[in-house]
Amino acid sequence: MSFNTDISSKLESSRNTLRKIARNDNTEFSKQSILNDMEKFVKMVNTMDETVLVPSRLMNLPQEGDDDPFSMFAMLNDLKTELLWAGDIEEQGDRARRVSDLSDNESDTSSAAGDSGIEGEDERESAVRAAAACRRHLRGLRHSLRQLTAAAAHLTRTYQEEVGAPV
């Protein structure tokens, strides 16, 4: 019974942490924590939303390469919402595309069967492989969050410079 209680309290603590991030409450994380990167991303997108009061004006901003500022604005907001609230990404249809599908197809095939795909591999070896895969994906997620945070900051600065919004 205490095991279930411990898991329930940890799960509730995680939910509360994500709620705090969404509300921008003060939270403390290690600088290397994925939660720190998530918090920075959410705060930067919120700052972008507060700055870009008229999103349609983004359509008049100059494009940098293939980057349409209005589409970037919408994508960053969609990702923030998905990160904080969305359940199953597939429910959102064509609006969101899972980038991870391209790299996860091979690992999902073996994990869908409930084993690692290696005959005779015990649970410990399977757990070690799963932990290594999780660490690799966390590093990739951390890197992606940092790039997306920088994109939101850039879009905010560009809007402020072009539209004359206060800095």
Disulfide bonds with the S-S distance in Angstrom:
none
